[in-house]
Amino acid sequence: MSGGSAVRPMSGGDAVRPIGADPALLRVGNASGFYGDRFDALREMLTGGPLDVLTGDYLAELTMLILGRDRLKDPTRGYAKTFLRQLEDGLGLAVERGVQIVANAGGLNPAGLADAVRELAAKVGVSVSVAHVEGDDLLARGGWGEGVLTANAYLGGGGIAACLRAGADVVVTGRVTDAALVSGAAQAHFGWRAEDLDQLAGAVAAGHVLECGTQATGGNYSFFGAHDLLRPGFPLAEIAADGSSVITKHPGTGGAVTTGTVTAQLLYETAGARYAGPDVTARLDTVRLTEEAPDRIRIDQVRGEAPPPTLKTGLTRLGGWRNEVTFVLTGLDVTAKAVLVRRQMEAAFNGAGNPPAEVRWTLARTDHEDADVQEEASALLRLVVRDPDQDAVGRVVSGAAIELALASYPGFHVTAPPGKGTPYGVFEAVAVDAAEVPHHAVLPDGTRVSCQPVPETRELVRLPDPPLPEPLPAGATRRGPLGLVAGARSGDKGGSANVGVWARTEPAWRWLAHELTVERFRQLLPETAELPVDRHVLPNLRALNFVVDGLLGEGVAAQARFDPQAKAVGEWLRSRHMDIPEVLW
């Protein structure tokens, strides 16, 4: 790592210069929505059109656990290695075109990744200045409980801004909020201060739209049939000095940017109208979307409030061991076959003297009567076991399943041979006083700059729901799927899931806002019936956002559910039938 000096605070009087070619506009693109995203996206974005800054989001709750296990094996790792391989091809292009790169690929070791980028630059013969942001890793503080692998606070954009203002060509960070990659770049370009809350909130909204890559250009979109999704382009935001932005993509790339695709991403992995972050709380209920032209959606009028006094801190730990077996039940008597194999397996567990602590069975009735294809005549019975002891989910499970091959229901077979069991993780979010979390920018010359906490904070309180629109007049209805009139996007936050639902027209919104209550939501999705469900109303987006606590157990890494990240819960909801007014068909 470059030699450093004593930490100095970043003062409000530090020189500010635009980081892009146009002082009035900043073009920020995205080339990665997760660790494993399309490899050649970085080159595509650098060559597809003008950019000032290119961001990459590589971190998620599950990724932090993966990187934590990597660090256990090799303390010099803990960062996203894919990013380095992408830079082998793209670093020269970025420098040639004057594009600065900002990525959270540093994971648990941003200093190590910064060193690796310098080594790569020397190898490929490109002269670059590299900086990094650190302070998020709180593992050494201790007090987190047993078995914690990672403890990382979600930092804001201040460190990124300091690095870019110092002329860094590449900035790598650890755990910052996903939107901070964009808002930090905007802070650097426009010289915003902590009190410029509306501007910061606008940039956070743009960053939230960009952070998941092609989800903003039609990927994972309810009405995907309207667009060419063979190879959707990655998004970019043209950000103005007042915080407003236009979401677009490079010309000639696939997919589409519409009010629908932007609405879907604004709802993704959010909760209420107050979208809290380290620098600002953005008011999603104030967002206005306007279609300026094809593939150009303006986001403006976003209001900002002081952020909460605490930072979200994500903890990951190894929760134990899991194993699973999926039995295929074909033809007649599916229910009786499921009962038989369950009794046989559970008898084997009890007879072993060391049964798994948790045993879960789910039967998916994928079979069809009188099917022409064998697979269509088959149902899937899934067994998932978990236990702190590897032995309790290993041979006792795989052996019992294999031994039933000639001694159970007719047509016995499984989708894959059972294994020894694998470790699973647990994610937990806790709040830490923001003033107690260090936030340092290590500039290209090695100077360490301390980013001061925001001067004003505000406790995060749920906003009361706004008045609902006038309901549609009573009239004839027809039974059909909710998805005929509404889109949805769902995702995970720890053990909770959010399901954002939006109407495509004003009449549909007038019906949806009154009809899709928490009670009706629970009826349509029976798995949520016994769980806490909160509904948030966002009239500007013609949207409802449901937060379901506990649906995902201990989070995605625990794999407690068939759809562990709740990616398809929204599409399940859209497939459910309701009495829909005929005027909406």
C-alpha positions in Angstrom: 0.0 0.0 0.0 1.2 3.6 -0.6 2.9 5.2 2.3 0.6 7.3 4.4 0.6 10.3 6.7 -1.4 11.2 9.7 -5.1 11.4 9.3 -6.4 14.9 8.6 -10.0 15.9 8.6 -11.7 16.8 5.3 -12.7 20.5 5.7 -15.5 22.3 4.1 -12.9 24.6 2.5 -11.2 21.9 0.5 -10.8 22.8 -3.1 -13.6 21.5 -5.3 -13.3 21.0 -9.0 -15.7 19.2 -11.4 -14.5 15.6 -12.1 -16.1 15.5 -15.6 -15.8 17.5 -18.8 -19.1 19.5 -18.2 -19.4 21.4 -14.9 -23.2 21.4 -15.3 -23.7 17.7 -15.9 -22.2 14.4 -14.6 -22.6 11.2 -16.6 -22.4 8.2 -14.3 -22.8 4.6 -15.6 -23.0 1.2 -14.0 -21.1 -1.9 -15.2 -22.0 -4.4 -12.4 -25.0 -5.1 -10.3 -23.6 -8.0 -8.4 -20.5 -10.2 -8.0 -20.8 -12.3 -11.1 -22.5 -9.9 -13.4 -21.8 -9.8 -17.1 -18.0 -9.8 -17.5 -17.7 -7.6 -20.6 -20.0 -4.9 -19.3 -17.1 -2.7 -18.3 -15.8 -2.6 -21.8 -19.3 -2.1 -23.2 -19.9 0.9 -21.1 -16.5 2.5 -21.8 -16.9 2.1 -25.5 -20.6 2.7 -26.0 -20.8 6.4 -25.4 -19.7 9.3 -23.3 -19.2 8.8 -19.5 -17.5 10.7 -16.7 -17.6 8.0 -14.0 -18.2 4.3 -14.3 -19.4 2.5 -11.1 -19.6 -1.2 -10.2 -21.6 -2.8 -7.4 -20.1 -6.1 -6.3 -21.4 -6.5 -2.8 -24.5 -8.1 -1.3 -25.3 -9.7 2.0 -24.3 -13.2 0.7 -21.2 -11.8 -1.0 -19.9 -10.5 2.3 -20.1 -14.0 3.8 -18.4 -15.5 0.7 -15.6 -12.9 1.0 -15.4 -13.6 4.8 -14.7 -17.3 4.1 -12.1 -16.3 1.5 -10.3 -14.1 4.0 -10.2 -17.0 6.5 -8.3 -19.0 3.9 -6.0 -16.2 2.8 -5.9 -12.9 4.7 -4.6 -11.1 1.7 -7.8 -11.7 -0.2 -11.4 -10.7 0.7 -12.1 -8.6 -2.4 -13.9 -9.3 -5.7 -11.2 -10.8 -8.0 -13.5 -10.5 -11.0 -13.0 -6.7 -10.9 -9.3 -7.1 -11.5 -9.8 -9.3 -14.5 -12.2 -6.8 -16.0 -9.6 -4.0 -15.5 -7.0 -6.0 -17.4 -9.1 -5.2 -20.5 -10.7 -1.9 -19.5 -8.2 0.1 -17.5 -6.4 1.5 -20.5 -9.7 2.4 -22.1 -10.9 4.2 -19.0 -7.7 6.3 -18.8 -7.8 7.0 -22.5 -11.4 8.2 -22.4 -11.0 10.1 -19.1 -13.5 8.0 -17.2 -13.0 7.5 -13.5 -13.9 4.2 -12.0 -15.6 3.7 -8.6 -16.3 0.2 -7.3 -17.1 -1.4 -4.0 -15.2 -4.5 -5.1 -12.7 -3.9 -2.2 -15.1 -5.9 0.0 -13.2 -6.7 3.2 -9.9 -5.6 1.9 -10.0 -2.3 -0.1 -6.4 -1.5 0.6 -5.4 -4.9 -0.7 -7.4 -4.4 -3.9 -6.0 -0.9 -4.4 -2.5 -2.4 -4.3 -3.5 -5.1 -6.7 -4.9 -2.4 -9.1 -1.6 -0.6 -9.0 0.3 -3.8 -9.7 -2.1 -4.5 -12.6 -1.6 -1.0 -14.0 2.2 -1.5 -14.0 1.7 -4.9 -15.7 -0.4 -3.5 -18.5 1.6 -0.3 -18.8 -1.1 2.2 -17.8 -0.3 5.1 -15.6 -3.2 5.5 -13.0 -3.7 7.0 -9.6 -5.5 4.7 -7.2 -7.3 5.6 -4.0 -9.4 3.7 -1.6 -12.0 4.1 1.2 -11.9 2.3 4.5 -13.3 2.3 8.0 -16.4 0.2 7.4 -14.8 -3.0 8.7 -15.7 -3.2 12.4 -14.9 -6.8 13.1 -11.9 -6.0 15.3 -14.1 -4.0 17.7 -15.5 -7.3 19.0 -18.6 -7.8 21.0 -20.5 -9.1 18.1 -21.1 -12.6 19.6 -19.7 -16.0 18.6 -18.9 -17.0 15.1 -19.1 -13.6 13.4 -17.1 -13.6 10.2 -17.7 -10.1 9.0 -19.0 -6.8 10.6 -19.2 -3.9 8.2 -20.9 -0.6 8.5 -22.6 0.9 5.5 -20.7 4.1 4.8 -21.8 7.1 2.7 -20.2 8.9 -0.3 -17.9 11.3 1.5 -14.8 9.1 1.2 -15.5 8.5 -2.5 -15.9 12.2 -3.1 -12.6 13.0 -1.4 -10.7 10.4 -3.5 -12.2 11.7 -6.7 -11.5 15.4 -5.8 -7.9 14.4 -5.2 -7.7 13.2 -8.8 -8.0 9.4 -8.4 -8.6 7.5 -11.6 -9.7 4.4 -9.7 -11.5 4.4 -6.3 -12.2 1.1 -4.6 -14.2 0.8 -1.4 -15.4 -1.7 1.1 -19.0 -1.7 2.3 -20.6 1.5 1.3 -24.3 1.9 0.5 -24.9 0.8 -3.1 -26.2 4.3 -4.0 -23.1 6.0 -2.5 -21.1 4.9 -5.5 -23.1 7.4 -7.5 -23.9 10.0 -4.9 -20.2 10.2 -3.9 -19.3 11.0 -7.4 -21.9 13.7 -7.7 -20.7 15.2 -4.4 -17.2 15.4 -5.8 -18.4 16.9 -9.1 -20.8 19.6 -7.8 -19.2 20.3 -4.4 -22.3 19.6 -2.5 -22.1 20.0 1.3 -23.8 18.0 4.0 -26.7 20.5 4.2 -27.5 20.1 0.5 -30.0 17.4 1.3 -32.3 17.7 -1.7 -29.4 17.4 -4.1 -28.0 14.5 -2.2 -31.4 12.8 -2.1 -31.8 13.2 -5.9 -28.4 11.6 -6.5 -29.2 8.8 -4.0 -32.4 8.1 -6.0 -30.4 7.9 -9.2 -27.8 5.7 -7.6 -30.5 3.3 -6.3 -31.8 3.0 -9.9 -28.4 2.3 -11.3 -27.0 0.0 -8.6 -28.6 -3.2 -9.9 -27.4 -2.8 -13.5 -29.8 -4.0 -16.1 -32.7 -4.2 -13.8 -33.1 -0.5 -14.8 -33.2 -1.3 -18.5 -35.8 -4.1 -18.5 -34.1 -7.0 -16.7 -36.3 -8.9 -14.2 -39.2 -6.7 -15.4 -42.8 -7.8 -15.1 -43.7 -6.6 -18.6 -40.6 -8.0 -20.2 -42.4 -9.0 -23.4 -42.6 -5.4 -24.6 -38.8 -5.0 -24.9 -35.9 -6.8 -26.6 -34.1 -8.4 -23.6 -31.7 -10.6 -25.5 -28.9 -8.5 -24.2 -30.1 -5.4 -22.3 -27.7 -2.5 -22.0 -26.4 -1.2 -18.7 -27.9 2.1 -17.4 -26.4 5.5 -16.9 -27.6 8.7 -15.2 -27.1 12.2 -16.4 -27.0 14.2 -13.1 -27.5 17.9 -12.8 -26.4 20.3 -10.1 -29.8 20.4 -8.5 -29.8 16.6 -8.0 -32.2 15.9 -10.7 -31.2 13.2 -13.3 -32.1 11.5 -16.5 -31.9 7.7 -16.5 -30.8 6.4 -19.9 -28.5 3.9 -21.6 -26.0 4.0 -24.4 -27.5 4.2 -28.0 -28.1 1.0 -29.7 -28.0 -1.2 -26.6 -30.8 -3.7 -25.8 -33.6 -3.4 -23.3 -35.4 -0.2 -22.5 -35.6 2.6 -20.0 -39.2 3.4 -19.2 -41.2 4.9 -16.3 -42.1 1.2 -15.5 -38.5 0.0 -15.4 -37.4 2.9 -13.3 -40.4 2.6 -10.9 -39.6 -1.1 -10.5 -36.1 -0.4 -9.5 -37.0 2.5 -7.2 -39.2 0.0 -5.3 -36.6 -2.7 -5.1 -35.4 -3.6 -1.6 -36.9 -0.5 -0.1 -39.5 -0.1 2.7 -41.3 3.1 3.5 -41.3 6.6 2.0 -38.2 7.4 3.9 -35.2 5.8 2.3 -32.5 6.2 4.9 -28.7 6.4 4.2 -25.6 7.6 5.8 -25.6 11.0 4.1 -29.3 11.7 3.6 -32.8 10.2 4.0 -34.4 10.4 0.6 -38.1 10.9 0.4 -39.4 8.4 -2.1 -42.9 9.8 -1.8 -41.6 13.0 -3.5 -40.0 11.4 -6.5 -41.5 12.5 -9.8 -40.8 10.5 -13.0 -41.2 12.0 -16.5 -40.6 10.5 -19.9 -38.5 13.0 -21.8 -38.0 10.8 -24.9 -37.6 7.1 -25.6 -35.1 5.6 -23.2 -34.9 8.9 -21.2 -36.7 9.1 -17.9 -36.2 12.2 -15.7 -36.2 11.9 -11.9 -36.7 15.2 -10.1 -38.4 16.9 -7.1 -36.8 14.4 -4.7 -36.7 15.8 -1.2 -34.0 15.0 1.4 -34.0 14.9 5.1 -31.1 14.6 7.6 -30.0 11.0 7.9 -30.5 8.9 11.1 -27.8 9.0 13.8 -26.9 5.4 13.3 -25.3 3.4 10.5 -26.6 0.0 9.4 -24.0 -2.6 10.1 -24.2 -6.0 8.6 -23.0 -9.1 10.5 -22.4 -12.5 8.9 -21.7 -15.7 10.7 -21.7 -19.4 9.9 -25.0 -20.6 11.2 -24.4 -24.3 10.9 -24.7 -27.0 8.3 -27.5 -27.9 5.8 -28.3 -30.7 3.4 -31.2 -31.2 1.0 -32.7 -34.0 -1.1 -35.4 -33.6 -3.7 -37.5 -36.7 -4.3 -39.4 -37.0 -7.6 -43.0 -38.4 -7.2 -44.5 -39.4 -10.6 -48.0 -40.3 -11.7 -50.7 -41.4 -9.3 -51.0 -41.2 -5.5 -48.6 -38.3 -5.2 -49.8 -37.3 -1.7 -49.6 -40.9 -0.4 -46.1 -41.3 -1.9 -45.0 -38.1 -0.1 -46.4 -39.3 3.2 -44.6 -42.7 2.9 -41.1 -41.2 2.1 -41.5 -38.7 4.9 -42.3 -41.4 7.4 -39.4 -43.5 6.2 -36.8 -40.6 6.4 -38.0 -39.4 9.7 -37.8 -42.9 11.1 -34.3 -43.2 9.9 -33.4 -39.9 11.5 -34.8 -41.0 14.9 -33.1 -44.3 14.6 -29.7 -42.8 14.1 -29.9 -41.2 17.5 -28.7 -37.8 16.2 -31.5 -36.3 14.1 -31.1 -32.9 12.5 -32.2 -30.0 14.6 -34.4 -28.6 11.8 -36.3 -30.7 9.2 -38.4 -29.0 6.6 -40.5 -30.6 3.8 -42.2 -28.9 0.9 -44.2 -30.5 -1.8 -44.4 -28.7 -5.2 -47.3 -30.1 -7.2 -45.7 -29.6 -10.6 -47.4 -32.7 -11.9 -50.2 -32.7 -14.5 -52.9 -35.3 -14.9 -52.6 -37.6 -18.0 -49.3 -36.0 -19.0 -47.7 -36.7 -22.4 -44.2 -36.0 -21.0 -42.9 -37.9 -17.9 -41.4 -34.7 -16.3 -44.9 -33.1 -16.5 -46.3 -36.1 -14.6 -44.0 -35.5 -11.7 -44.1 -33.6 -8.5 -41.1 -32.5 -6.3 -40.8 -33.3 -2.6 -38.0 -31.2 -1.2 -36.3 -32.1 2.1 -34.1 -29.5 3.8 -32.3 -30.2 7.1 -30.1 -27.9 9.2 -28.0 -28.4 12.3 -25.0 -26.9 14.1 -23.3 -30.3 13.8 -22.2 -31.4 10.3 -22.6 -35.1 11.2 -26.3 -34.5 11.9 -26.9 -33.5 8.3 -24.3 -35.7 6.5 -24.4 -39.5 6.4 -27.6 -39.7 8.4 -29.4 -37.9 5.6 -27.7 -39.0 2.5 -27.4 -42.6 3.7 -31.1 -42.8 4.6 -32.2 -41.4 1.2 -30.0 -43.7 -0.8 -31.1 -46.8 1.2 -34.7 -46.1 0.2 -33.9 -46.6 -3.5 -35.5 -50.1 -3.7 -37.6 -49.9 -0.6 -40.0 -46.9 -0.9 -42.7 -45.6 -3.3 -42.9 -46.8 -6.9 -40.8 -44.8 -9.3 -38.4 -43.7 -6.6 -35.6 -41.4 -7.7 -34.1 -38.1 -6.7 -33.0 -35.1 -8.7 -29.3 -35.4 -7.6 -27.3 -37.7 -5.3 -27.4 -36.3 -1.7 -24.1 -35.1 -0.4 -22.3 -34.5 2.9 -23.9 -31.3 3.7 -22.7 -27.7 3.3 -22.2 -24.8 5.6 -24.8 -22.0 5.6 -24.6 -18.5 6.8 -26.7 -16.0 8.8 -27.0 -12.3 8.2 -28.0 -9.8 10.8 -28.3 -6.0 10.7 -27.5 -3.9 13.7 -27.4 -0.2 14.3 -24.1 1.5 15.3 -23.6 5.1 16.3 -22.4 6.9 13.2 -20.0 9.0 15.3 -18.2 5.8 16.4 -17.5 4.6 12.9 -14.3 5.7 11.2 -14.5 6.8 7.6 -11.2 7.4 5.9 -10.3 8.2 2.3 -6.7 7.1 1.4 -5.8 9.4 -1.4 -3.5 8.5 -4.3 -0.5 10.1 -2.6 -1.2 8.0 0.6 -2.7 10.9 2.6 -5.4 9.7 4.9 -8.4 12.0 5.1 -11.0 11.6 7.8 -14.6 12.1 6.7 -16.5 13.8 9.5 -20.0 12.6 10.5 -22.9 14.7 9.2 -23.6 17.7 11.5 -27.3 17.0 11.8 -29.2 13.8 12.2 -32.9 12.9 12.5 -34.4 9.8 14.0 -36.0 7.6 11.4 -39.8 7.6 11.9 -42.4 6.0 9.7 -44.4 8.5 7.8 -48.2 8.2 8.0 -49.7 7.0 4.8 -51.1 9.7 2.5 -54.7 9.9 1.5 -55.8 7.3 -1.0 -57.1 8.3 -4.4 -60.8 8.4 -5.2 -61.9 4.7 -5.7 -63.2 3.6 -9.0 -67.0 3.6 -9.3 -68.7 0.2 -8.7 -69.1 -1.9 -11.8 -68.8 -5.3 -13.3 -65.7 -7.3 -12.6 -64.0 -10.2 -14.2 -61.8 -12.9 -12.5 -58.1 -12.7 -13.6 -54.5 -12.4 -12.5 -53.4 -9.2 -10.7 -50.5 -9.0 -13.2 -52.9 -7.9 -15.9 -53.0 -4.4 -14.4 -50.0 -4.2 -12.1 -46.3 -4.8 -12.1 -44.2 -6.0 -9.2 -40.6 -6.2 -8.0 -39.5 -8.0 -4.9 -36.3 -8.6 -3.0 -34.6 -9.3 0.3 -33.2 -7.4 3.3 -31.9 -9.8 5.8 -34.8 -12.0 6.9 -37.4 -9.7 5.5 -38.8 -9.4 2.0 -40.3 -6.4 0.2 -42.8 -6.6 -2.6 -43.4 -3.4 -4.5 -46.5 -3.3 -6.6 -47.3 -0.5 -9.1 -50.2 0.3 -11.4 -49.6 1.2 -15.0 -52.6 3.6 -15.3 -54.3 6.1 -13.0 -57.6 4.1 -13.1 -55.7 0.9 -12.1 -54.1 2.8 -9.3 -57.4 4.0 -8.0 -58.5 0.4 -7.8 -55.2 -1.1 -6.5 -54.8 1.3 -3.7 -58.1 0.3 -2.2 -58.2 -3.4 -3.1 -54.7 -4.6 -2.3 -54.8 -4.2 1.5 -52.6 -6.0 4.0 -55.5 -8.5 4.6 -55.9 -9.2 0.9 -52.1 -9.5 0.4 -52.0 -12.2 3.1 -54.9 -14.0 1.5 -53.2 -14.0 -1.9 -49.8 -15.1 -0.4 -50.7 -17.6 2.4 -47.0 -18.0 3.4 -47.3 -14.4 4.8 -50.5 -15.0 6.7 -48.8 -15.4 10.2 -46.0 -12.8 9.6 -45.9 -9.1 10.2 -46.7 -7.2 7.0 -46.5 -3.4 6.6 -48.0 -1.6 3.7 -46.5 1.7 2.4 -48.4 4.0 0.0 -46.4 5.9 -2.7 -49.0 7.9 -4.8 -46.4 9.6 -7.0 -45.2 6.2 -8.2 -48.8 4.8 -8.2 -47.3 2.1 -6.0 -47.7 0.1 -2.8 -44.7 -1.4 -1.0 -45.2 -4.4 1.3 -42.6 -5.4 3.8 -42.9 -8.9 5.1 -40.7 -9.6 8.2 -39.4 -13.1 8.7 -40.3 -14.5 5.4 -36.6 -15.4 4.6 -35.7 -16.7 8.1 -32.1 -15.7 8.8 -31.4 -14.3 5.4 -30.4 -15.4 1.9 -27.2 -17.3 3.1 -29.4 -19.5 5.3 -31.3 -20.7 2.3 -34.4 -21.3 4.5 -36.8 -21.0 1.6 -37.3 -22.2 -2.0 -36.8 -18.6 -3.2 -34.2 -17.5 -0.6 -33.9 -13.9 -1.9 -37.6 -13.4 -2.5 -36.8 -12.5 -6.1 -40.0 -14.1 -7.5 -42.5 -13.3 -4.7 -43.8 -10.3 -6.7 -44.4 -12.5 -9.7 -46.2 -15.0 -7.5 -48.4 -12.2 -6.3 -49.1 -11.0 -9.9 -50.2 -14.6 -10.8 -52.9 -14.6 -8.1 -56.4 -14.1 -9.3 -58.7 -11.3 -8.1 -62.0 -9.7 -9.2 -60.7 -7.0 -11.5 -63.0 -4.2 -12.8 -63.9 -4.8 -16.4 -62.9 -1.2 -17.3 -59.3 -2.1 -16.5 -59.1 -5.1 -18.9 
